[in-house]
Amino acid sequence: MKIGFIGAGKMAEAVLSAAIEAGVCAPWDITACDIDAARRKFAEKEYGVIVTDDAAQTARTCKVLLLAVKPQDADALLREARPALTERHLLISIAAGKTLAALKKAAGGKPRLVRVMPNLALLAQEGMSVYCAAKNAKAADKHLVARLFGSAGAVLELPERHFDAVTALSGSGPAFVAYFMRALIEGARALKLPADAAALLAGQTLIGTGIYLQNTGRDTAEFIKAVASPKGTTAAGLAVLDRSDLREVVGRTLAAAAARSAELKRA
């Protein structure tokens, strides 16, 4: 199976490297297409893949294509590749905001289509990728997408109507989590903890809590109750959070990101 990456930036590299490491495909079966000569040279040297700056040539040699470019560049690149695209092609897109309908129009209607919303945690092989498939996609196509992105984290299939919410929660979510982590660090620094210690404690606490809840499936409310002894330190801190409008602020934050995602689709 030959896979062509149209765009070889950081997100594409994360999927590419994880796919090679997991044995989904071999380096010599991958073509990395990018207009940036430095990115091509890096991909060739680091991973041993074939490199090019020709999107149409990539489409001619690879029947699986992963579109990993900025949304504003996607249409032009698909137009360039369109003469080579056929019903035998599977086009997987991680271009933010590009709907299945928009991809179909730009690609000419022939390729089978799957849209994926990954997040930046792919770079640590702990990504969250949500995908939806067009009606012409086969079960094998969805299985391939799950294997490809599953090699760099967790994968979930959802209908496309949920993608604005997905974009807000898992797409933009890493920035929101980092924002909260920064607040924890700043609070700890105010308590005279050294900066490096505060960063380590905050980061590992977020990582450990997330992994524990994910692996056990434990209800968050139950977990909070288990950590918070009556009249203890956790209870004292939770009392401050309960009196705040934190949950409302988080809700408004996600709503704003989802609304912007919807606007971008219409742009």
C-alpha positions as CSV (number, residue, x, y, z in Angstrom):
1,M,0.0,0.0,0.0
2,K,1.5,3.3,-1.1
3,I,0.5,6.4,0.8
4,G,1.1,10.0,-0.3
5,F,1.2,12.8,2.1
6,I,0.2,16.1,0.4
7,G,1.8,18.4,2.9
8,A,4.7,17.3,5.1
9,G,4.4,19.6,8.1
10,K,4.4,18.6,11.8
11,M,1.0,17.0,11.9
12,A,1.7,14.9,8.7
13,E,5.1,13.9,10.2
14,A,3.4,12.7,13.4
15,V,1.1,10.4,11.4
16,L,3.9,9.3,9.1
17,S,6.4,8.5,11.8
18,A,3.8,6.6,13.9
19,A,2.6,4.6,10.9
20,I,6.1,3.5,10.1
21,E,6.9,2.6,13.7
22,A,3.6,0.7,14.0
23,G,4.3,-1.2,10.8
24,V,1.2,0.2,9.0
25,C,3.4,0.9,6.0
26,A,7.1,0.9,5.1
27,P,9.1,4.1,4.5
28,W,9.6,3.2,0.8
29,D,5.8,3.1,0.3
30,I,5.4,6.6,1.5
31,T,5.7,9.8,-0.6
32,A,5.9,13.1,1.2
33,C,4.9,16.0,-1.0
34,D,5.7,19.5,0.1
35,I,6.7,22.8,-1.5
36,D,9.2,23.5,1.2
37,A,12.6,22.0,0.2
38,A,13.7,21.9,3.8
39,R,10.7,19.8,4.9
40,R,11.3,17.5,2.0
41,K,15.0,17.1,2.8
42,F,14.2,16.5,6.5
43,A,11.5,13.8,5.7
44,E,13.8,12.0,3.3
45,K,16.8,12.0,5.8
46,E,14.8,11.3,8.9
47,Y,12.4,8.7,7.7
48,G,13.7,7.4,4.4
49,V,10.6,8.2,2.5
50,I,10.2,9.4,-1.1
51,V,9.9,13.1,-1.5
52,T,8.5,15.4,-4.2
53,D,6.9,18.8,-4.7
54,D,4.5,17.5,-7.3
55,A,1.0,16.8,-6.0
56,A,-0.2,15.4,-9.3
57,Q,2.7,13.0,-9.5
58,T,2.0,11.9,-5.9
59,A,-1.6,11.2,-6.9
60,R,-0.4,9.1,-9.9
61,T,1.8,6.9,-7.7
62,C,-0.3,6.6,-4.5
63,K,-3.8,5.4,-4.3
64,V,-4.1,6.6,-0.7
65,L,-3.6,10.3,-0.2
66,L,-3.5,12.2,3.1
67,L,-4.2,16.0,2.6
68,A,-2.3,17.8,5.4
69,V,-2.1,21.4,4.4
70,K,-3.6,24.7,5.6
71,P,-7.3,25.0,4.6
72,Q,-6.6,28.0,2.4
73,D,-4.1,25.9,0.4
74,A,-6.2,22.7,0.1
75,D,-8.4,23.7,-3.0
76,A,-5.4,24.7,-5.1
77,L,-3.5,21.5,-4.4
78,L,-6.5,19.4,-5.0
79,R,-7.1,21.2,-8.3
80,E,-3.5,20.4,-9.2
81,A,-3.9,16.7,-8.4
82,R,-7.5,16.4,-9.8
83,P,-6.5,15.2,-13.3
84,A,-4.8,12.2,-11.7
85,L,-7.6,11.4,-9.2
86,T,-9.9,8.4,-9.8
87,E,-12.4,6.2,-8.1
88,R,-9.6,4.0,-7.0
89,H,-8.2,6.8,-4.8
90,L,-8.9,7.3,-1.1
91,L,-8.5,10.9,0.0
92,I,-8.1,11.5,3.7
93,S,-8.2,15.1,4.8
94,I,-7.0,16.7,8.0
95,A,-7.5,20.2,6.6
96,A,-9.4,22.0,9.3
97,G,-12.9,23.2,8.4
98,K,-12.9,21.5,5.0
99,T,-16.2,19.5,4.9
100,L,-16.8,16.4,2.9
101,A,-18.9,18.4,0.5
102,A,-16.1,21.0,0.0
103,L,-13.5,18.2,-0.5
104,K,-15.7,16.4,-3.1
105,K,-16.1,19.7,-5.0
106,A,-12.4,20.5,-5.0
107,A,-11.3,16.9,-5.8
108,G,-13.7,16.4,-8.6
109,G,-16.1,13.9,-7.1
110,K,-14.2,10.7,-7.9
111,P,-12.0,9.8,-4.9
112,R,-13.5,8.1,-1.8
113,L,-13.4,10.6,1.0
114,V,-12.7,10.5,4.8
115,R,-12.4,13.7,6.9
116,V,-10.3,13.6,10.1
117,M,-10.1,16.1,12.9
118,P,-6.8,15.3,14.8
119,N,-5.1,17.3,17.5
120,L,-1.6,18.4,18.3
121,A,-1.0,15.6,20.8
122,L,-0.4,13.4,17.7
123,L,3.2,14.8,18.0
124,A,3.5,12.8,21.2
125,Q,1.7,9.8,19.8
126,E,-1.2,10.6,22.2
127,G,-3.5,12.3,19.8
128,M,-7.3,12.3,19.6
129,S,-8.5,11.9,16.1
130,V,-12.2,11.9,15.1
131,Y,-13.2,10.9,11.6
132,C,-16.3,10.8,9.4
133,A,-16.6,9.1,6.0
134,A,-18.4,10.1,2.8
135,K,-21.0,7.7,1.4
136,N,-18.6,6.4,-1.2
137,A,-16.0,5.3,1.4
138,K,-15.7,1.6,2.0
139,A,-15.4,-0.3,5.3
140,A,-11.8,-1.0,4.5
141,D,-11.2,2.8,4.1
142,K,-12.5,3.4,7.6
143,H,-10.4,0.6,9.0
144,L,-7.3,2.0,7.3
145,V,-8.0,5.5,8.8
146,A,-8.5,3.9,12.2
147,R,-5.1,2.1,11.9
148,L,-3.3,5.0,10.5
149,F,-4.3,7.5,13.2
150,G,-4.6,4.9,15.9
151,S,-0.9,4.4,15.6
152,A,-0.6,7.9,17.0
153,G,-3.3,7.9,19.7
154,A,-7.0,7.3,20.1
155,V,-9.5,7.3,17.2
156,L,-13.3,7.7,17.1
157,E,-15.9,7.8,14.3
158,L,-18.6,10.4,14.6
159,P,-21.1,11.9,12.1
160,E,-19.9,15.1,10.5
161,R,-22.6,17.2,12.2
162,H,-20.6,16.9,15.4
163,F,-17.3,18.2,13.9
164,D,-17.7,21.8,15.2
165,A,-18.0,20.5,18.7
166,V,-15.1,18.0,18.1
167,T,-13.0,20.9,16.8
168,A,-13.8,22.9,20.0
169,L,-13.2,20.1,22.4
170,S,-10.3,18.0,21.1
171,G,-9.0,20.2,18.3
172,S,-8.7,23.4,20.3
173,G,-8.7,21.6,23.6
174,P,-4.9,21.1,24.0
175,A,-4.6,24.9,24.1
176,F,-7.3,25.2,26.7
177,V,-5.7,22.5,28.9
178,A,-2.3,24.2,28.6
179,Y,-4.0,27.5,29.6
180,F,-5.3,25.8,32.8
181,M,-1.9,24.2,33.4
182,R,-0.3,27.7,33.1
183,A,-2.8,28.9,35.8
184,L,-1.8,26.0,38.0
185,I,1.8,26.9,37.6
186,E,1.3,30.5,38.3
187,G,-0.7,29.7,41.4
188,A,2.0,27.4,42.6
189,R,4.6,30.0,42.0
190,A,2.6,32.4,44.1
191,L,3.0,29.8,46.9
192,K,6.8,30.1,46.4
193,L,7.4,26.8,44.5
194,P,10.3,26.9,42.1
195,A,9.3,27.4,38.5
196,D,10.6,24.0,37.3
197,A,9.1,22.2,40.2
198,A,5.7,23.9,39.6
199,A,5.8,23.0,35.9
200,L,6.7,19.3,36.6
201,L,4.0,18.9,39.3
202,A,1.3,20.6,37.2
203,G,2.1,18.7,34.0
204,Q,2.4,15.3,35.6
205,T,-0.7,15.8,37.6
206,L,-2.7,16.5,34.4
207,I,-1.1,13.6,32.6
208,G,-1.7,11.1,35.5
209,T,-5.3,12.2,36.1
210,G,-6.1,12.0,32.4
211,I,-4.5,8.5,32.0
212,Y,-6.2,7.2,35.1
213,L,-9.6,8.4,34.1
214,Q,-9.2,7.2,30.5
215,N,-7.9,3.7,31.5
216,T,-10.4,3.1,34.3
217,G,-13.5,4.8,32.7
218,R,-14.2,6.1,36.2
219,D,-16.9,8.8,36.5
220,T,-15.3,12.2,37.1
221,A,-17.7,13.2,39.9
222,E,-16.9,9.9,41.7
223,F,-13.2,10.5,41.2
224,I,-13.4,14.0,42.6
225,K,-15.3,12.7,45.7
226,A,-12.7,10.0,46.2
227,V,-9.8,12.6,46.2
228,A,-11.6,15.1,48.4
229,S,-11.7,14.0,52.0
230,P,-14.3,15.9,54.1
231,K,-12.8,19.1,55.5
232,G,-9.5,18.3,53.8
233,T,-7.2,20.3,51.5
234,T,-8.9,19.2,48.3
235,A,-12.3,20.1,49.7
236,A,-11.1,23.6,50.6
237,G,-9.9,24.1,47.0
238,L,-13.0,22.7,45.5
239,A,-15.1,25.0,47.5
240,V,-13.5,27.9,45.7
241,L,-14.1,26.3,42.3
242,D,-17.7,25.6,43.2
243,R,-18.3,29.3,44.1
244,S,-16.7,30.4,40.8
245,D,-18.2,30.5,37.3
246,L,-15.5,28.1,36.0
247,R,-18.0,25.7,34.4
248,E,-19.9,28.5,32.7
249,V,-16.6,30.0,31.4
250,V,-15.5,26.6,30.0
251,G,-18.9,26.2,28.4
252,R,-18.7,29.6,26.7
253,T,-15.1,28.8,25.7
254,L,-16.1,25.7,23.8
255,A,-19.2,27.4,22.3
256,A,-17.0,30.2,21.0
257,A,-14.6,27.8,19.4
258,A,-17.4,25.7,17.9
259,A,-19.1,28.8,16.5
260,R,-15.8,29.9,14.9
261,S,-15.5,26.4,13.3
262,A,-18.9,26.8,11.8
263,E,-18.0,30.3,10.4
264,L,-14.8,28.9,8.8
265,K,-16.8,26.3,6.9
266,R,-18.8,29.1,5.3
267,A,-15.8,31.3,4.5
